[in-house]
Amino acid sequence: MVSRWLLRKCVQCGAYTLRRDHCPYCGGPVRVPHPPKFSPEDKYGKYRRIARKQLLASGQAARTPGTAASESSESEEEISHDENPAKAVQPPGGGYSTL
């Protein structure tokens, strides 16, 4: 049987690889980078949300997949809020390519 996802991403260095066991660059563990399929009839979603809420409440979730609390605070500090996107310079032709 053919595996559904061939691509893997290293958890430590973020490199993409086709190896299934470990990262060829740093030797760290790899995981599938694709999110799971969404289904409106998700039978176990309620239990995942409860488990995640309990994990966050206990303070054990320093860095769980899908939770980027530490990354978002760092990136917010680097963003300058005095930049006005409305005043951005548009390229000639309004930024649209003509084919």
Phi and psi restraints in degrees (range 20) as a CNS / XPLOR table:
assign (resid 1 and name C) (resid 2 and name N)
       (resid 2 and name CA) (resid 2 and name C) 1.0 -82.6 20.0 2
assign (resid 2 and name N) (resid 2 and name CA)
       (resid 2 and name C) (resid 3 and name N) 1.0 136.9 20.0 2
assign (resid 2 and name C) (resid 3 and name N)
       (resid 3 and name CA) (resid 3 and name C) 1.0 -67.0 20.0 2
assign (resid 3 and name N) (resid 3 and name CA)
       (resid 3 and name C) (resid 4 and name N) 1.0 144.6 20.0 2
assign (resid 3 and name C) (resid 4 and name N)
       (resid 4 and name CA) (resid 4 and name C) 1.0 -69.1 20.0 2
assign (resid 4 and name N) (resid 4 and name CA)
       (resid 4 and name C) (resid 5 and name N) 1.0 -46.2 20.0 2
assign (resid 4 and name C) (resid 5 and name N)
       (resid 5 and name CA) (resid 5 and name C) 1.0 -116.3 20.0 2
assign (resid 5 and name N) (resid 5 and name CA)
       (resid 5 and name C) (resid 6 and name N) 1.0 127.3 20.0 2
assign (resid 5 and name C) (resid 6 and name N)
       (resid 6 and name CA) (resid 6 and name C) 1.0 -94.6 20.0 2
assign (resid 6 and name N) (resid 6 and name CA)
       (resid 6 and name C) (resid 7 and name N) 1.0 -32.1 20.0 2
assign (resid 6 and name C) (resid 7 and name N)
       (resid 7 and name CA) (resid 7 and name C) 1.0 -76.0 20.0 2
assign (resid 7 and name N) (resid 7 and name CA)
       (resid 7 and name C) (resid 8 and name N) 1.0 139.1 20.0 2
assign (resid 7 and name C) (resid 8 and name N)
       (resid 8 and name CA) (resid 8 and name C) 1.0 -129.4 20.0 2
assign (resid 8 and name N) (resid 8 and name CA)
       (resid 8 and name C) (resid 9 and name N) 1.0 154.7 20.0 2
assign (resid 8 and name C) (resid 9 and name N)
       (resid 9 and name CA) (resid 9 and name C) 1.0 -126.4 20.0 2
assign (resid 9 and name N) (resid 9 and name CA)
       (resid 9 and name C) (resid 10 and name N) 1.0 134.4 20.0 2
assign (resid 9 and name C) (resid 10 and name N)
       (resid 10 and name CA) (resid 10 and name C) 1.0 -71.5 20.0 2
assign (resid 10 and name N) (resid 10 and name CA)
       (resid 10 and name C) (resid 11 and name N) 1.0 134.5 20.0 2
assign (resid 10 and name C) (resid 11 and name N)
       (resid 11 and name CA) (resid 11 and name C) 1.0 -73.1 20.0 2
assign (resid 11 and name N) (resid 11 and name CA)
       (resid 11 and name C) (resid 12 and name N) 1.0 -32.5 20.0 2
assign (resid 11 and name C) (resid 12 and name N)
       (resid 12 and name CA) (resid 12 and name C) 1.0 -84.3 20.0 2
assign (resid 12 and name N) (resid 12 and name CA)
       (resid 12 and name C) (resid 13 and name N) 1.0 -52.8 20.0 2
assign (resid 12 and name C) (resid 13 and name N)
       (resid 13 and name CA) (resid 13 and name C) 1.0 -102.1 20.0 2
assign (resid 13 and name N) (resid 13 and name CA)
       (resid 13 and name C) (resid 14 and name N) 1.0 -13.5 20.0 2
assign (resid 13 and name C) (resid 14 and name N)
       (resid 14 and name CA) (resid 14 and name C) 1.0 83.1 20.0 2
assign (resid 14 and name N) (resid 14 and name CA)
       (resid 14 and name C) (resid 15 and name N) 1.0 7.9 20.0 2
assign (resid 14 and name C) (resid 15 and name N)
       (resid 15 and name CA) (resid 15 and name C) 1.0 -76.6 20.0 2
assign (resid 15 and name N) (resid 15 and name CA)
       (resid 15 and name C) (resid 16 and name N) 1.0 146.6 20.0 2
assign (resid 15 and name C) (resid 16 and name N)
       (resid 16 and name CA) (resid 16 and name C) 1.0 -95.2 20.0 2
assign (resid 16 and name N) (resid 16 and name CA)
       (resid 16 and name C) (resid 17 and name N) 1.0 142.4 20.0 2
assign (resid 16 and name C) (resid 17 and name N)
       (resid 17 and name CA) (resid 17 and name C) 1.0 -152.0 20.0 2
assign (resid 17 and name N) (resid 17 and name CA)
       (resid 17 and name C) (resid 18 and name N) 1.0 167.7 20.0 2
assign (resid 17 and name C) (resid 18 and name N)
       (resid 18 and name CA) (resid 18 and name C) 1.0 -101.0 20.0 2
assign (resid 18 and name N) (resid 18 and name CA)
       (resid 18 and name C) (resid 19 and name N) 1.0 -6.2 20.0 2
assign (resid 18 and name C) (resid 19 and name N)
       (resid 19 and name CA) (resid 19 and name C) 1.0 -71.8 20.0 2
assign (resid 19 and name N) (resid 19 and name CA)
       (resid 19 and name C) (resid 20 and name N) 1.0 142.8 20.0 2
assign (resid 19 and name C) (resid 20 and name N)
       (resid 20 and name CA) (resid 20 and name C) 1.0 -97.2 20.0 2
assign (resid 20 and name N) (resid 20 and name CA)
       (resid 20 and name C) (resid 21 and name N) 1.0 -21.5 20.0 2
assign (resid 20 and name C) (resid 21 and name N)
       (resid 21 and name CA) (resid 21 and name C) 1.0 -91.9 20.0 2
assign (resid 21 and name N) (resid 21 and name CA)
       (resid 21 and name C) (resid 22 and name N) 1.0 -46.9 20.0 2
assign (resid 21 and name C) (resid 22 and name N)
       (resid 22 and name CA) (resid 22 and name C) 1.0 -157.6 20.0 2
assign (resid 22 and name N) (resid 22 and name CA)
       (resid 22 and name C) (resid 23 and name N) 1.0 167.2 20.0 2
assign (resid 22 and name C) (resid 23 and name N)
       (resid 23 and name CA) (resid 23 and name C) 1.0 -73.3 20.0 2
assign (resid 23 and name N) (resid 23 and name CA)
       (resid 23 and name C) (resid 24 and name N) 1.0 131.4 20.0 2
assign (resid 23 and name C) (resid 24 and name N)
       (resid 24 and name CA) (resid 24 and name C) 1.0 -74.1 20.0 2
assign (resid 24 and name N) (resid 24 and name CA)
       (resid 24 and name C) (resid 25 and name N) 1.0 -13.8 20.0 2
assign (resid 24 and name C) (resid 25 and name N)
       (resid 25 and name CA) (resid 25 and name C) 1.0 -93.0 20.0 2
assign (resid 25 and name N) (resid 25 and name CA)
       (resid 25 and name C) (resid 26 and name N) 1.0 -49.1 20.0 2
assign (resid 25 and name C) (resid 26 and name N)
       (resid 26 and name CA) (resid 26 and name C) 1.0 -116.0 20.0 2
assign (resid 26 and name N) (resid 26 and name CA)
       (resid 26 and name C) (resid 27 and name N) 1.0 -10.7 20.0 2
assign (resid 26 and name C) (resid 27 and name N)
       (resid 27 and name CA) (resid 27 and name C) 1.0 82.9 20.0 2
assign (resid 27 and name N) (resid 27 and name CA)
       (resid 27 and name C) (resid 28 and name N) 1.0 7.4 20.0 2
assign (resid 27 and name C) (resid 28 and name N)
       (resid 28 and name CA) (resid 28 and name C) 1.0 -77.6 20.0 2
assign (resid 28 and name N) (resid 28 and name CA)
       (resid 28 and name C) (resid 29 and name N) 1.0 171.2 20.0 2
assign (resid 28 and name C) (resid 29 and name N)
       (resid 29 and name CA) (resid 29 and name C) 1.0 -71.9 20.0 2
assign (resid 29 and name N) (resid 29 and name CA)
       (resid 29 and name C) (resid 30 and name N) 1.0 151.5 20.0 2
assign (resid 29 and name C) (resid 30 and name N)
       (resid 30 and name CA) (resid 30 and name C) 1.0 -118.1 20.0 2
assign (resid 30 and name N) (resid 30 and name CA)
       (resid 30 and name C) (resid 31 and name N) 1.0 155.3 20.0 2
assign (resid 30 and name C) (resid 31 and name N)
       (resid 31 and name CA) (resid 31 and name C) 1.0 -143.7 20.0 2
assign (resid 31 and name N) (resid 31 and name CA)
       (resid 31 and name C) (resid 32 and name N) 1.0 166.4 20.0 2
assign (resid 31 and name C) (resid 32 and name N)
       (resid 32 and name CA) (resid 32 and name C) 1.0 -73.9 20.0 2
assign (resid 32 and name N) (resid 32 and name CA)
       (resid 32 and name C) (resid 33 and name N) 1.0 126.0 20.0 2
assign (resid 32 and name C) (resid 33 and name N)
       (resid 33 and name CA) (resid 33 and name C) 1.0 -81.9 20.0 2
assign (resid 33 and name N) (resid 33 and name CA)
       (resid 33 and name C) (resid 34 and name N) 1.0 -7.6 20.0 2
assign (resid 33 and name C) (resid 34 and name N)
       (resid 34 and name CA) (resid 34 and name C) 1.0 -84.2 20.0 2
assign (resid 34 and name N) (resid 34 and name CA)
       (resid 34 and name C) (resid 35 and name N) 1.0 141.5 20.0 2
assign (resid 34 and name C) (resid 35 and name N)
       (resid 35 and name CA) (resid 35 and name C) 1.0 -72.3 20.0 2
assign (resid 35 and name N) (resid 35 and name CA)
       (resid 35 and name C) (resid 36 and name N) 1.0 157.4 20.0 2
assign (resid 35 and name C) (resid 36 and name N)
       (resid 36 and name CA) (resid 36 and name C) 1.0 -68.6 20.0 2
assign (resid 36 and name N) (resid 36 and name CA)
       (resid 36 and name C) (resid 37 and name N) 1.0 158.4 20.0 2
assign (resid 36 and name C) (resid 37 and name N)
       (resid 37 and name CA) (resid 37 and name C) 1.0 -63.5 20.0 2
assign (resid 37 and name N) (resid 37 and name CA)
       (resid 37 and name C) (resid 38 and name N) 1.0 145.9 20.0 2
assign (resid 37 and name C) (resid 38 and name N)
       (resid 38 and name CA) (resid 38 and name C) 1.0 -95.9 20.0 2
assign (resid 38 and name N) (resid 38 and name CA)
       (resid 38 and name C) (resid 39 and name N) 1.0 135.8 20.0 2
assign (resid 38 and name C) (resid 39 and name N)
       (resid 39 and name CA) (resid 39 and name C) 1.0 -135.6 20.0 2
assign (resid 39 and name N) (resid 39 and name CA)
       (resid 39 and name C) (resid 40 and name N) 1.0 128.4 20.0 2
assign (resid 39 and name C) (resid 40 and name N)
       (resid 40 and name CA) (resid 40 and name C) 1.0 -65.4 20.0 2
assign (resid 40 and name N) (resid 40 and name CA)
       (resid 40 and name C) (resid 41 and name N) 1.0 -22.3 20.0 2
assign (resid 40 and name C) (resid 41 and name N)
       (resid 41 and name CA) (resid 41 and name C) 1.0 -97.6 20.0 2
assign (resid 41 and name N) (resid 41 and name CA)
       (resid 41 and name C) (resid 42 and name N) 1.0 42.9 20.0 2
assign (resid 41 and name C) (resid 42 and name N)
       (resid 42 and name CA) (resid 42 and name C) 1.0 -70.9 20.0 2
assign (resid 42 and name N) (resid 42 and name CA)
       (resid 42 and name C) (resid 43 and name N) 1.0 110.6 20.0 2
assign (resid 42 and name C) (resid 43 and name N)
       (resid 43 and name CA) (resid 43 and name C) 1.0 -74.6 20.0 2
assign (resid 43 and name N) (resid 43 and name CA)
       (resid 43 and name C) (resid 44 and name N) 1.0 -26.8 20.0 2
assign (resid 43 and name C) (resid 44 and name N)
       (resid 44 and name CA) (resid 44 and name C) 1.0 -110.6 20.0 2
assign (resid 44 and name N) (resid 44 and name CA)
       (resid 44 and name C) (resid 45 and name N) 1.0 3.6 20.0 2
assign (resid 44 and name C) (resid 45 and name N)
       (resid 45 and name CA) (resid 45 and name C) 1.0 -60.2 20.0 2
assign (resid 45 and name N) (resid 45 and name CA)
       (resid 45 and name C) (resid 46 and name N) 1.0 -38.6 20.0 2
assign (resid 45 and name C) (resid 46 and name N)
       (resid 46 and name CA) (resid 46 and name C) 1.0 -60.2 20.0 2
assign (resid 46 and name N) (resid 46 and name CA)
       (resid 46 and name C) (resid 47 and name N) 1.0 -41.4 20.0 2
assign (resid 46 and name C) (resid 47 and name N)
       (resid 47 and name CA) (resid 47 and name C) 1.0 -72.1 20.0 2
assign (resid 47 and name N) (resid 47 and name CA)
       (resid 47 and name C) (resid 48 and name N) 1.0 -35.6 20.0 2
assign (resid 47 and name C) (resid 48 and name N)
       (resid 48 and name CA) (resid 48 and name C) 1.0 -64.8 20.0 2
assign (resid 48 and name N) (resid 48 and name CA)
       (resid 48 and name C) (resid 49 and name N) 1.0 -41.9 20.0 2
assign (resid 48 and name C) (resid 49 and name N)
       (resid 49 and name CA) (resid 49 and name C) 1.0 -64.9 20.0 2
assign (resid 49 and name N) (resid 49 and name CA)
       (resid 49 and name C) (resid 50 and name N) 1.0 -40.3 20.0 2
assign (resid 49 and name C) (resid 50 and name N)
       (resid 50 and name CA) (resid 50 and name C) 1.0 -64.4 20.0 2
assign (resid 50 and name N) (resid 50 and name CA)
       (resid 50 and name C) (resid 51 and name N) 1.0 -44.4 20.0 2
assign (resid 50 and name C) (resid 51 and name N)
       (resid 51 and name CA) (resid 51 and name C) 1.0 -63.5 20.0 2
assign (resid 51 and name N) (resid 51 and name CA)
       (resid 51 and name C) (resid 52 and name N) 1.0 -41.4 20.0 2
assign (resid 51 and name C) (resid 52 and name N)
       (resid 52 and name CA) (resid 52 and name C) 1.0 -65.8 20.0 2
assign (resid 52 and name N) (resid 52 and name CA)
       (resid 52 and name C) (resid 53 and name N) 1.0 -40.7 20.0 2
assign (resid 52 and name C) (resid 53 and name N)
       (resid 53 and name CA) (resid 53 and name C) 1.0 -63.2 20.0 2
assign (resid 53 and name N) (resid 53 and name CA)
       (resid 53 and name C) (resid 54 and name N) 1.0 -41.6 20.0 2
assign (resid 53 and name C) (resid 54 and name N)
       (resid 54 and name CA) (resid 54 and name C) 1.0 -66.7 20.0 2
assign (resid 54 and name N) (resid 54 and name CA)
       (resid 54 and name C) (resid 55 and name N) 1.0 -37.8 20.0 2
assign (resid 54 and name C) (resid 55 and name N)
       (resid 55 and name CA) (resid 55 and name C) 1.0 -65.3 20.0 2
assign (resid 55 and name N) (resid 55 and name CA)
       (resid 55 and name C) (resid 56 and name N) 1.0 -43.8 20.0 2
assign (resid 55 and name C) (resid 56 and name N)
       (resid 56 and name CA) (resid 56 and name C) 1.0 -68.0 20.0 2
assign (resid 56 and name N) (resid 56 and name CA)
       (resid 56 and name C) (resid 57 and name N) 1.0 -36.7 20.0 2
assign (resid 56 and name C) (resid 57 and name N)
       (resid 57 and name CA) (resid 57 and name C) 1.0 -68.2 20.0 2
assign (resid 57 and name N) (resid 57 and name CA)
       (resid 57 and name C) (resid 58 and name N) 1.0 -32.6 20.0 2
assign (resid 57 and name C) (resid 58 and name N)
       (resid 58 and name CA) (resid 58 and name C) 1.0 -80.0 20.0 2
assign (resid 58 and name N) (resid 58 and name CA)
       (resid 58 and name C) (resid 59 and name N) 1.0 -10.7 20.0 2
assign (resid 58 and name C) (resid 59 and name N)
       (resid 59 and name CA) (resid 59 and name C) 1.0 80.7 20.0 2
assign (resid 59 and name N) (resid 59 and name CA)
       (resid 59 and name C) (resid 60 and name N) 1.0 13.1 20.0 2
assign (resid 59 and name C) (resid 60 and name N)
       (resid 60 and name CA) (resid 60 and name C) 1.0 -89.4 20.0 2
assign (resid 60 and name N) (resid 60 and name CA)
       (resid 60 and name C) (resid 61 and name N) 1.0 -4.4 20.0 2
assign (resid 60 and name C) (resid 61 and name N)
       (resid 61 and name CA) (resid 61 and name C) 1.0 -95.3 20.0 2
assign (resid 61 and name N) (resid 61 and name CA)
       (resid 61 and name C) (resid 62 and name N) 1.0 68.8 20.0 2
assign (resid 61 and name C) (resid 62 and name N)
       (resid 62 and name CA) (resid 62 and name C) 1.0 -67.7 20.0 2
assign (resid 62 and name N) (resid 62 and name CA)
       (resid 62 and name C) (resid 63 and name N) 1.0 -39.0 20.0 2
assign (resid 62 and name C) (resid 63 and name N)
       (resid 63 and name CA) (resid 63 and name C) 1.0 -156.7 20.0 2
assign (resid 63 and name N) (resid 63 and name CA)
       (resid 63 and name C) (resid 64 and name N) 1.0 93.9 20.0 2
assign (resid 63 and name C) (resid 64 and name N)
       (resid 64 and name CA) (resid 64 and name C) 1.0 -107.0 20.0 2
assign (resid 64 and name N) (resid 64 and name CA)
       (resid 64 and name C) (resid 65 and name N) 1.0 150.5 20.0 2
assign (resid 64 and name C) (resid 65 and name N)
       (resid 65 and name CA) (resid 65 and name C) 1.0 -59.1 20.0 2
assign (resid 65 and name N) (resid 65 and name CA)
       (resid 65 and name C) (resid 66 and name N) 1.0 133.5 20.0 2
assign (resid 65 and name C) (resid 66 and name N)
       (resid 66 and name CA) (resid 66 and name C) 1.0 92.0 20.0 2
assign (resid 66 and name N) (resid 66 and name CA)
       (resid 66 and name C) (resid 67 and name N) 1.0 -9.9 20.0 2
assign (resid 66 and name C) (resid 67 and name N)
       (resid 67 and name CA) (resid 67 and name C) 1.0 -114.5 20.0 2
assign (resid 67 and name N) (resid 67 and name CA)
       (resid 67 and name C) (resid 68 and name N) 1.0 114.2 20.0 2
assign (resid 67 and name C) (resid 68 and name N)
       (resid 68 and name CA) (resid 68 and name C) 1.0 -119.0 20.0 2
assign (resid 68 and name N) (resid 68 and name CA)
       (resid 68 and name C) (resid 69 and name N) 1.0 50.1 20.0 2
assign (resid 68 and name C) (resid 69 and name N)
       (resid 69 and name CA) (resid 69 and name C) 1.0 -66.6 20.0 2
assign (resid 69 and name N) (resid 69 and name CA)
       (resid 69 and name C) (resid 70 and name N) 1.0 -42.7 20.0 2
assign (resid 69 and name C) (resid 70 and name N)
       (resid 70 and name CA) (resid 70 and name C) 1.0 -71.6 20.0 2
assign (resid 70 and name N) (resid 70 and name CA)
       (resid 70 and name C) (resid 71 and name N) 1.0 -34.8 20.0 2
assign (resid 70 and name C) (resid 71 and name N)
       (resid 71 and name CA) (resid 71 and name C) 1.0 -69.1 20.0 2
assign (resid 71 and name N) (resid 71 and name CA)
       (resid 71 and name C) (resid 72 and name N) 1.0 -39.2 20.0 2
assign (resid 71 and name C) (resid 72 and name N)
       (resid 72 and name CA) (resid 72 and name C) 1.0 -68.0 20.0 2
assign (resid 72 and name N) (resid 72 and name CA)
       (resid 72 and name C) (resid 73 and name N) 1.0 -35.2 20.0 2
assign (resid 72 and name C) (resid 73 and name N)
       (resid 73 and name CA) (resid 73 and name C) 1.0 -69.9 20.0 2
assign (resid 73 and name N) (resid 73 and name CA)
       (resid 73 and name C) (resid 74 and name N) 1.0 -36.0 20.0 2
assign (resid 73 and name C) (resid 74 and name N)
       (resid 74 and name CA) (resid 74 and name C) 1.0 -68.7 20.0 2
assign (resid 74 and name N) (resid 74 and name CA)
       (resid 74 and name C) (resid 75 and name N) 1.0 -41.4 20.0 2
assign (resid 74 and name C) (resid 75 and name N)
       (resid 75 and name CA) (resid 75 and name C) 1.0 -71.7 20.0 2
assign (resid 75 and name N) (resid 75 and name CA)
       (resid 75 and name C) (resid 76 and name N) 1.0 -29.4 20.0 2
assign (resid 75 and name C) (resid 76 and name N)
       (resid 76 and name CA) (resid 76 and name C) 1.0 -67.6 20.0 2
assign (resid 76 and name N) (resid 76 and name CA)
       (resid 76 and name C) (resid 77 and name N) 1.0 -32.4 20.0 2
assign (resid 76 and name C) (resid 77 and name N)
       (resid 77 and name CA) (resid 77 and name C) 1.0 -68.9 20.0 2
assign (resid 77 and name N) (resid 77 and name CA)
       (resid 77 and name C) (resid 78 and name N) 1.0 -33.7 20.0 2
assign (resid 77 and name C) (resid 78 and name N)
       (resid 78 and name CA) (resid 78 and name C) 1.0 -78.0 20.0 2
assign (resid 78 and name N) (resid 78 and name CA)
       (resid 78 and name C) (resid 79 and name N) 1.0 -22.2 20.0 2
assign (resid 78 and name C) (resid 79 and name N)
       (resid 79 and name CA) (resid 79 and name C) 1.0 -79.2 20.0 2
assign (resid 79 and name N) (resid 79 and name CA)
       (resid 79 and name C) (resid 80 and name N) 1.0 129.9 20.0 2
assign (resid 79 and name C) (resid 80 and name N)
       (resid 80 and name CA) (resid 80 and name C) 1.0 -88.6 20.0 2
assign (resid 80 and name N) (resid 80 and name CA)
       (resid 80 and name C) (resid 81 and name N) 1.0 123.9 20.0 2
assign (resid 80 and name C) (resid 81 and name N)
       (resid 81 and name CA) (resid 81 and name C) 1.0 -86.6 20.0 2
assign (resid 81 and name N) (resid 81 and name CA)
       (resid 81 and name C) (resid 82 and name N) 1.0 -4.1 20.0 2
assign (resid 81 and name C) (resid 82 and name N)
       (resid 82 and name CA) (resid 82 and name C) 1.0 -88.6 20.0 2
assign (resid 82 and name N) (resid 82 and name CA)
       (resid 82 and name C) (resid 83 and name N) 1.0 0.9 20.0 2
assign (resid 82 and name C) (resid 83 and name N)
       (resid 83 and name CA) (resid 83 and name C) 1.0 -80.7 20.0 2
assign (resid 83 and name N) (resid 83 and name CA)
       (resid 83 and name C) (resid 84 and name N) 1.0 129.7 20.0 2
assign (resid 83 and name C) (resid 84 and name N)
       (resid 84 and name CA) (resid 84 and name C) 1.0 -104.2 20.0 2
assign (resid 84 and name N) (resid 84 and name CA)
       (resid 84 and name C) (resid 85 and name N) 1.0 112.0 20.0 2
assign (resid 84 and name C) (resid 85 and name N)
       (resid 85 and name CA) (resid 85 and name C) 1.0 -65.9 20.0 2
assign (resid 85 and name N) (resid 85 and name CA)
       (resid 85 and name C) (resid 86 and name N) 1.0 -20.6 20.0 2
assign (resid 85 and name C) (resid 86 and name N)
       (resid 86 and name CA) (resid 86 and name C) 1.0 -71.5 20.0 2
assign (resid 86 and name N) (resid 86 and name CA)
       (resid 86 and name C) (resid 87 and name N) 1.0 -25.5 20.0 2
assign (resid 86 and name C) (resid 87 and name N)
       (resid 87 and name CA) (resid 87 and name C) 1.0 -90.7 20.0 2
assign (resid 87 and name N) (resid 87 and name CA)
       (resid 87 and name C) (resid 88 and name N) 1.0 4.7 20.0 2
assign (resid 87 and name C) (resid 88 and name N)
       (resid 88 and name CA) (resid 88 and name C) 1.0 -63.5 20.0 2
assign (resid 88 and name N) (resid 88 and name CA)
       (resid 88 and name C) (resid 89 and name N) 1.0 143.4 20.0 2
assign (resid 88 and name C) (resid 89 and name N)
       (resid 89 and name CA) (resid 89 and name C) 1.0 -77.9 20.0 2
assign (resid 89 and name N) (resid 89 and name CA)
       (resid 89 and name C) (resid 90 and name N) 1.0 126.5 20.0 2
assign (resid 89 and name C) (resid 90 and name N)
       (resid 90 and name CA) (resid 90 and name C) 1.0 -91.5 20.0 2
assign (resid 90 and name N) (resid 90 and name CA)
       (resid 90 and name C) (resid 91 and name N) 1.0 142.1 20.0 2
assign (resid 90 and name C) (resid 91 and name N)
       (resid 91 and name CA) (resid 91 and name C) 1.0 -69.2 20.0 2
assign (resid 91 and name N) (resid 91 and name CA)
       (resid 91 and name C) (resid 92 and name N) 1.0 160.1 20.0 2
assign (resid 91 and name C) (resid 92 and name N)
       (resid 92 and name CA) (resid 92 and name C) 1.0 -57.1 20.0 2
assign (resid 92 and name N) (resid 92 and name CA)
       (resid 92 and name C) (resid 93 and name N) 1.0 139.8 20.0 2
assign (resid 92 and name C) (resid 93 and name N)
       (resid 93 and name CA) (resid 93 and name C) 1.0 90.1 20.0 2
assign (resid 93 and name N) (resid 93 and name CA)
       (resid 93 and name C) (resid 94 and name N) 1.0 7.5 20.0 2
assign (resid 93 and name C) (resid 94 and name N)
       (resid 94 and name CA) (resid 94 and name C) 1.0 77.5 20.0 2
assign (resid 94 and name N) (resid 94 and name CA)
       (resid 94 and name C) (resid 95 and name N) 1.0 10.2 20.0 2
assign (resid 94 and name C) (resid 95 and name N)
       (resid 95 and name CA) (resid 95 and name C) 1.0 85.0 20.0 2
assign (resid 95 and name N) (resid 95 and name CA)
       (resid 95 and name C) (resid 96 and name N) 1.0 3.2 20.0 2
assign (resid 95 and name C) (resid 96 and name N)
       (resid 96 and name CA) (resid 96 and name C) 1.0 -96.7 20.0 2
assign (resid 96 and name N) (resid 96 and name CA)
       (resid 96 and name C) (resid 97 and name N) 1.0 138.4 20.0 2
assign (resid 96 and name C) (resid 97 and name N)
       (resid 97 and name CA) (resid 97 and name C) 1.0 -89.2 20.0 2
assign (resid 97 and name N) (resid 97 and name CA)
       (resid 97 and name C) (resid 98 and name N) 1.0 141.1 20.0 2
assign (resid 97 and name C) (resid 98 and name N)
       (resid 98 and name CA) (resid 98 and name C) 1.0 -107.1 20.0 2
assign (resid 98 and name N) (resid 98 and name CA)
       (resid 98 and name C) (resid 99 and name N) 1.0 123.8 20.0 2
